[in-house]
Amino acid sequence: MAERGGSRSWAGTWPPREAARAGGFAPPGFGTWSSLVAKVQSWVRAEAGAGRLLPWIPIAFGAGIAFYFAAAREPVAWVTASAAAVLCTAAFLLRRQKAFPAAVMIAALAAGFAIATLKTARVAHSVLARPMFSVSLKGFVETREERERTDRFVLRVTQMESPRAQGKLQRVRLSVKKGTAPAVGSFVELKARLLPPLAPLRPGSYDFGRDMYFQGIGASGFVMGGIKTLDPPFSGGVSLRYAAFMQGLRDAIDARIRTVLSGDSRAIATALLTGRRDAISAPVNDAMFISGLGHVLSISGYHMAVVAGVVFFAVRALLALIPALIVTFPIKKWSAAAALLAAAFYLLLSGAEVATQRSFFMTAVVLIAIMVDRRAVTFRTLAVAAMIVLSIAPEALVHPSFQMSFAATLGLVALVQVGMPTFFATPDSSATARAALWGGREIAMLALASLVAGLATTPYAAFHFHRVTPYGVLANLAAMPVVSAVVMPAGLLGLVAMPFGFDGVFWRIMEFGIDWMIAVAQWVAALPGAIGRIAAFGTGPLIAASVGIILLGLLRTPLRWSGAGVIAMAVVWALTAPQPDILVSADGHSVGVRGRDGRLHLMRTAKDAFLIKEWLAADADARLPGDASLADGVSCDEAGCVAQLPDGGFVALALRPEALGDDCTRAAVIVTARQASSDCGALVIGHERLQKQAAISLRRTRGGFAIDAVRPNGVDRPWSPALGEPAEPENSAARPAAPRPVDATPAEPDLQAEE
């Protein structure tokens, strides 16, 4: 520093005064770092701006539902409801405070937890814990399904008799020989073998029993002998009469389609109009899912959108033919109302399942937005639809159809709100104009929408079905325009023409489009690498991928790209997830052991193709349940079976008591229904443990084995109750079935897995 004439001046080597006042010498890059922090802070403020909170409320609400299903024991309903009420009240009182966003999110989380608890308490009913044999049942038939080899119906039980009854069940789902299912609404008497709802086939797999619980079904099984139709002792109620009417309407539609179409074309046409998709042959069904067209078979938001869209534009076009209406009345709103009624009728016709209800609510919110002059396709619309669905059916959160549907919809809404304006904002040029004239822009939109929806649903398809669809965009580009422009409109016109007897031509038009879709599905499924198999991974990577998708979809600033980083982390996490070395079925009849070749080898005393198929799919193994190589490396005799682990240890399946002595000294793990001695040197997986914990997986560690069970110790939920008493022996009620006019007992080879 130099001083001249009483005034001070700074030498050029010193930092400027602003820097000195800021804290001395600034390190290299300090200005860049400060600007970056300031930029991030501005992005955060923009994301927290007015109107940005609503889309995050259903996220918190769904998180509360997820916490409920993760609980080990059932929460107390009145406690959760009271806590949610207090937190919601607190959020309302803080509405003018800075803490309001955090308070709203906490209240939404508590509300989701409480709603799920209250829904479970509202549908509470008994669930069969152990098999029962020769059970006498009387009741009303509520629903009926046609399947590939058997039929199935749900019986609302009014009377139940068994030598060792475990309490009266509310509903049971029974399989019968094809063509012998009773009519919906009839009152029947029968004998059946009942089984507990299907538990997860391995730790981490889907819980079909939970779905059955929320449908009010406490057991599944099959009919033994004939079914006798009786005069009902009392009326089944309005709901049963409604179910019988709608079932009759579906049967009438199916019968009319049968007069014109046959095979898979008829089955798919029926599935698209009535929701019955069980008659589709296995090869075509597999090809549809492998190619990425499986979503067409399940009535979803796409079908609702097509139905509503066709009706909306048709009604609007007809009203536009009358000039007086165009000038005087809001024909756009009238068209939206007509489309809403058509969507509601389609909901009822298709059975009003939870997945279809979700699609209807989303469509209804869009149409109502049109009627009240609001923007239709927005994040707020999606948020409102999600809140309605989760409030009515909180169990939908853990269903793959909900997860895939809303992930795809979130991606598409983000594309419309953010991506499409940017993509098509380029100045119009001669090349662009020529492409638009030839439909290039529409093709690009369809391709981009298919790509975004496919990528958004990939984590959920990989988690639940253990496969991805590499050529899904190709299949959707080739098939969906035909489905949207030919198949669905022809189906709707066929329904309208049915009362007048002119529906046949529309079924033929529908067949043309369906045959094209099947051809595309089979062609794509036959391409090299069409089946992308993914080994099972835990819920951790799925949750991480969901967070990444939400960040990418909901955020508007460059902070959204943090979602891409989270998704990349989830992908690495999923691909590096360790696989079990041993799998044991819940009944102990099947044991999978990973051999030196890295593949599963099976020891089994019973044929369970559905179980083995699930195990192989979860292991990303292309083999079929009947593949002979599954028994490679397995040695069996009358006393049991033995297989070897990669480290040289042995796993034994002991069938007789005399085998336990040798197995205890040589094997590392023994699976047996017998009682092993207390000094056995091996880890024993016994019948009692399997009954309490269901299916088990084991993974080799340095200190022994890490064990994971479907029902760990301490877990007791209404749809998966903890067991206490011994199982009923199969011959405890060996009564011959009374002779019936028609034997409805399905043949053993025809029995299909209860999913």
MARKOLGU-172338 format. One record per residue (C-alpha): residue in three letters; x, y, z. Coordinates in steps of 0.1 Angstrom, whole numbers, plus 5000, padded with zeros to 4 digits. Layout:
BEGIN
ALAXYZ...
# end
This chain:
BEGIN
MET500050005000ALA501350354991GLU500350695005ARG500451014984GLY499451354995GLY497451225024SER495450995002ARG495650625001SER495950404970TRP496150034966ALA498949864947GLY497949654917THR499149334934TRP496649354962PRO493049214957PRO490249464952ARG488549604983GLU485349394976ALA487349074978ALA489049185009ARG485849275026ALA484348935015GLY486948755035GLY490448805023PHE492148634995ALA489648444972PRO490948094962PRO491048004925GLY487647924911PHE485948094941GLY483848314918THR482848014897TRP481847814928SER479848104942SER477948154909LEU477147784908VAL475747784943ALA473748094935LYS472447924903VAL471447614922GLN469747824949SER467748004921TRP466747674907VAL465547554941ARG463547874946ALA461947824911GLU461047474919ALA459447584952GLY457447864935ALA453747914935GLY451647624921ARG454547374922LEU453447204955LEU450347014943PRO452046744921TRP454246644951ILE451346584975PRO450346244959ILE454046144960ALA454046194998PHE450546035001GLY451845734982ALA454945715004GLY452745695034ILE450845405018ALA454245235010PHE455245275047TYR452045105057PHE452644795035ALA456244785048ALA455044755084ALA455644415101ARG452344425120GLU449044585115PRO448844945128VAL446045065150ALA443445225128TRP442245495153VAL445745595162THR446845645126ALA443645835118SER443946065148ALA447646135140ALA446746215104ALA443846445114VAL446146635138LEU448946675112CYS446446785085THR444947045109ALA448447175117ALA449247205080PHE446047405075LEU446947645104LEU450447695090ARG449147775055ARG450548135057GLN453948035072LYS457247935055ALA456847585071PHE453647525051PRO455247305023ALA456947075048ALA453847055069VAL451746965039MET454146685029ILE454246545064ALA450446555066ALA450046395032LEU452346115043ALA450446055075ALA447146065056GLY448345805031PHE449345575060ALA446045625077ILE443945575045ALA445645235039THR445145135075LEU441445225074LYS440945055040THR442344725055ALA440144755085ARG437044825063VAL437544505042ALA438744295071HIS437743925067SER439043575075VAL441943425055LEU442443055053ALA445742965070ARG445942595062PRO444542365035MET441042225041PHE439641915023SER436141825013VAL434542145026SER430842185020LEU429942535007LYS426742714999GLY426643064984PHE426043304956VAL428143314925GLU429543674921THR431843654891ARG432843394865GLU435943374843GLU436843164813ARG440443044812GLU442542854787ARG442042514804THR439642564833ASP436942804843ARG436942994876PHE434343174897VAL434043364930LEU431543234956ARG430143454982VAL429843205011THR426643185031GLN427242845047MET430442655053GLU430842315069SER434042125076PRO435241875103ARG438042125112ALA436642455101GLN438942755107GLY436243005108LYS433743115081LEU435243265049GLN433543555032ARG434443464996VAL436343184979ARG437643154944LEU437242804928SER438342644896VAL436142394877LYS436242194846LYS435942404815GLY432242474807THR430942384841ALA431042714859PRO427642824873ALA425943144862VAL426543464880GLY423843534905SER422943174910PHE422843004945VAL424842684945GLU425942404968LEU429242214963LYS432242044979ALA435642194974ARG439242164984LEU440442494998LEU443942634999PRO445342945014PRO445843234991LEU448943204970ALA451943344990PRO455043484972LEU456943204956ARG460243344967PRO461243634990GLY460643954972SER458243824946TYR454743944941ASP452143874968PHE448943744950GLY447443674984ARG447444044992ASP445444114961MET442943844970TYR442543995005PHE441544334992GLN439144164968GLY437444004998ILE438643654989GLY439943435018ALA440843114999SER441242954965GLY440842594954PHE438842374932VAL435442194932MET435241834941GLY432341654924GLY429241834910ILE427642174915LYS424042184926THR421942494919LEU419442564946ASP416742824953PRO418343104972PRO417143135009PHE417243515005SER417943774980GLY421543834970GLY421144204970VAL421344484944SER425044434939LEU424544074929ARG421744154905TYR423944424890ALA426844174886ALA424443924870PHE423144184845MET426644294835GLN427843934832GLY424943864810LEU425744164789ARG429444054786ASP428243704776ALA425943844750ILE428744044735ASP431143754735ALA428443524719ARG427943774691ILE431643804685ARG431943424685THR429443404656VAL431943584634LEU435443544649SER437343254664GLY440643174681ASP442843444694SER441143714673ARG437843644691ALA439643624725ILE441443954720ALA438344124707THR436444014738ALA439344124760LEU439344474745LEU435644524750THR434744334781GLY438044284800ARG438043904797ARG441543814786ASP441943464800ALA440943284768ILE444043414748SER446343134739ALA449743114757PRO451943164726VAL450143474715ASN449943604751ASP453743554755ALA454443714721MET452344024730PHE454344074763ILE457743994748SER457144244720GLY455944524743LEU452344504732GLY451044334763HIS449544654776VAL446944634748LEU445444324764SER444744494798ILE442144774797SER444145074808GLY444345454803TYR445045394766HIS441745214760MET439845474780ALA441545754761VAL440645594728VAL437045524738ALA436545874751GLY438446034722VAL436445854696VAL433145944712PHE434346304719PHE435246374683ALA432346184668VAL429746374689ARG431546704682ALA431646634645LEU427946554644LEU426946854664ALA429047074642LEU426846984613ILE424147204628PRO425247564625ALA422847694651LEU424347474677ILE427947594669VAL426947954675THR424647924705PHE425847624726PRO429147494739ILE429247174718LYS432847104730LYS431647064766TRP428646864754SER431046634736ALA433146594767ALA430046504787ALA429146234761ALA432646104762LEU432546084800LEU429345884799ALA430945644773ALA433945604795ALA431745524825PHE429845264805TYR433145114793LEU434345094829LEU431244904840LEU431344674810SER434944584816GLY434344474852ALA435444794870GLU438744634882VAL441144864901ALA443344914871THR440345014850GLN439045244877ARG442345424878SER442245474840PHE438645594842PHE439445854869MET442345984849THR440146014818ALA437346164838VAL439646434853VAL440746534818LEU437246554805ILE435946744834ALA438846994829ILE437547044794MET434047104807VAL435147364832ASP437547534807ARG440847414823ARG443947274807ALA443446904804VAL446946754802THR448846894832PHE450746764862ARG447846884883THR445446664864LEU447746364870ALA448046454907VAL444346474912ALA443746144894ALA446445984915MET444946114948ILE441545984938VAL442745644929LEU444945604960SER442245734983ILE439745474970ALA442145184965PRO445445244984GLU446444884977ALA446844984940LEU450145144949VAL451944804951HIS450344674919PRO452444674888SER449644804866PHE449345124888GLN453145174889MET453645124852SER450545324842PHE451345634863ALA455045614854ALA454145614817THR451645894822LEU454046104841GLY456646064813LEU454046154787VAL452746464806ALA456246584811LEU456846534773VAL453746734765GLN454547004790VAL458247034785GLY459546824757MET457046874729PRO457147254729THR460947244727PHE460946964701PHE458647144677ALA459647504684THR462047514655PRO461347754627ASP459247614599SER461447524569SER460647374536ALA462047034547THR460047044579ALA456947144561ARG457246864536ALA457846614564ALA454746744582LEU452646704551TRP453646344549GLY452946284586GLY456546304597ARG455646514627GLU452946274638ILE455245974634ALA457946154654MET455446224681LEU454345864683ALA457945734683LEU458945974710ALA455845904731SER456445524728LEU460145564737VAL459345784768ALA456545554780GLY458645244774LEU461645384793ALA459445504822THR457945154827THR461144964822PRO462144954860TYR458744814869ALA458644554842ALA462144444852PHE461244424888HIS457844244885PHE458344034853HIS462144014851ARG462244124815VAL462444424793THR461344484758PRO464244614736TYR462044634705GLY458944784723VAL459145114703LEU459244924670ALA456244704679ASN454245004691LEU455045204661ALA453944924638ALA450844814657MET449345094678PRO448145324649VAL446145024636VAL444744954670SER443845314676ALA442445384642VAL440845054633VAL440444804661MET439045014689PRO436745234667ALA435444924650GLY434744764684LEU432745064696LEU430745074663GLY430044704668LEU428644764702VAL426445034689ALA425244824660MET424544514681PRO420944604689PHE420244654652GLY421944334641PHE424544494619ASP427544434641GLY429044144620VAL430844374596PHE432544564624TRP433844244640ARG435444164607ILE437044504605MET438244454641GLU439644114632PHE441744264604GLY443444504629ILE443844234655ASP445443994630TRP447844264621MET448744334657ILE449343954664ALA451543934633VAL453544234645ALA453844084680GLN455043744667TRP457443904643VAL459044134669ALA459143844695ALA461043634671LEU463743894665PRO467243824680GLY467543954715ALA463844034717ILE463643884752GLY465644094776ARG465943894808ILE466744064841ALA467543884873ALA465543974904PHE466644264925GLY465244414957THR462944704963GLY465844934969PRO466744984932LEU463145004923ILE462545284948ALA465645464936ALA464545434900SER461045574910VAL462745874927GLY464745934895ILE461645914873ILE459746154895LEU462646404896LEU462946394858GLY459246434853LEU458246694879LEU461146924880ARG461347204855THR464847354860PRO468147174852LEU467847014886ARG465746754868TRP468846594854SER469746484890GLY467046224883ALA469146074855GLY471946034880VAL469645864904ILE468345634877ALA471945544866MET472745454903ALA469545234904VAL470545054872VAL474044974886TRP472444874919ALA469944634902LEU472544474879THR474944404908ALA472344264932PRO473543934946GLN471443624937PRO470543354962ASP472443024963ILE469542814976LEU465742854971VAL463342644991SER459542634983ALA457042695010ASP456042325010GLY459642205010HIS458941984979SER461242194956VAL464742314963GLY466842514939VAL470642504943ARG473042724924GLY475842504909ARG479342574897ASP477942684863GLY476042964880ARG472642824872LEU469942674893HIS469642294897LEU466442154911MET465641884937ARG461941824937THR459441574948ALA456441734932LYS455641904899ASP454942274902ALA455642434868PHE454342774879LEU456842784908ILE459742664887LYS458842914860GLU458943204885TRP462243084899LEU463843064865ALA462443404854ALA463843564886ASP467243414878ALA467143544842ASP467243184830ALA465743104797ARG465142734804LEU461642594807PRO460342414838GLY460642074820ASP464242124808ALA466341814816SER469342024825LEU467642144856ALA468441804871ASP472141814862GLY474441764892VAL471541634913SER471741284928CYS468541124940ASP467440794956GLU464540684977ALA465940855008GLY466341194992CYS468441414969VAL471841594971ALA473241884951GLN476542074954LEU477142444959PRO479842624940ASP482142614971GLY481842234974GLY479242225001PHE476241994998VAL472542065001ALA470341775009LEU466641715005ALA465941435031LEU462841235025ARG463340955051PRO464540965087GLU467440725079ALA468940975055LEU469341245082GLY472241075100ASP474541085069ASP473241425058CYS473941585091THR477641495089ARG478141575052ALA475741845041ALA475842215048VAL472042255045ILE469242005049VAL465642055038THR463341795054ALA459841745068ARG461341505094GLN462641595128ALA466441625128SER468541555159SER469641845181ASP473341775174CYS472941785137GLY475941985122ALA474042115092LEU471542405089VAL468142235090ILE465242395071GLY462342195086HIS458542165079GLU457642385109ARG459942665098LEU458542655063GLN455042665076LYS455742975096GLN458043165072ALA456843025038ALA459443025010ILE463043085019SER466243195001LEU469743145014ARG472943325003ARG476443195012THR478443435034ARG481743405052GLY480043315084GLY477443075070PHE474243165053ALA472243485051ILE468543375052ASP465643575037ALA462043455042VAL458643555026ARG457243585061PRO460143675085ASN459743615122GLY457443885138VAL455543955106ASP451843925109ARG449544095084PRO445844035077TRP446543885043SER449443685056PRO448643585092ALA451143415114LEU450443045118GLY450042865151GLU448342525149PRO449442215130ALA448142155095GLU445041945088PRO446141595075GLU444941535040ASN442941225049SER441341375080ALA438041425061ALA438241165034ARG434541155024PRO433441034989ALA431841314970ALA428141284965PRO427141184929ARG426141484908PRO424741514873VAL427841684860ASP431241634876ALA432941974877THR436241854892PRO439041984869ALA441541724857GLU444941754876PRO446941844844ASP444442124837LEU444842294871GLN446342644866ALA448242844891GLU446043074912GLU447343424906
# end
